Amino acid sequence: MDAAERNAILTRYREHSARFESVAARRETTVAEVIPFQPLKELEQEPTAREIEVLQLISDGLVNREIGVRLFLSEETVKSHVRHLLAKLQSRSRAHAVAVGFRRGLIS
């Protein structure tokens, strides 16, 4: 990176900082509200050991086909396990299921 590029970056940073400070100065000085912690709801049905294995592999970044190869399952069976996991963990997506799994201590 040459001196001109560094200067351009520094100028953009200073302009951004000035805009940020301007907006921050116009805001009220009230303290932000703390959102209370909500305990985890009890699951209606716990995931099976196989579903937890699938969840761990999802958290490792594997796709259904790769999970099937690793666990000697068909891709359709893996999809079924994922559907059941999403329902049991009340998750909206695979990523949300992984987050719930970590929070509940199901996976590490």
C-alpha positions, 0 to 999 in steps of 0.5 A, a space after each residue: 500500500 502506498 502513501 496515497 492509499 493510506 491517506 485516502 483510508 485515513 481521510 475516510 476514517 476521519 470523515 466517518 468518525 466526524 459523522 458518527 460523533 455528530 449523530 451521537 451528540 444529537 442523541 439523548 443521553 439516557 442509559 440503554 435499557 437492559 433486556 432481562 435474561 429469559 431462561 430456556 424453555 423446557 423442550 417438549 421432546 428431547 433429541 435422540 442420540 443420533 439427532 445430536 450426532 447430526 447436530 454436531 456434524 452440522 455445527 462442524 459445517 457438513 452438509 446433508 450428503 457429507 453427514 450421510 457419508 460420515 454416519 452411513 445414512 442416506 441423504 433422505 434420512 439425514 434430512 429427516 433427522 434435521 427436520 426433527 431437530 428443527 422441530 424439537 429445538 424449536 429452531 428456524 434454521 440449521 444455524 439456529 439449531 446449532 446455537 440452541 444446541 450450544 446453549 443447551 449443552 447438547 453439543 460442544 
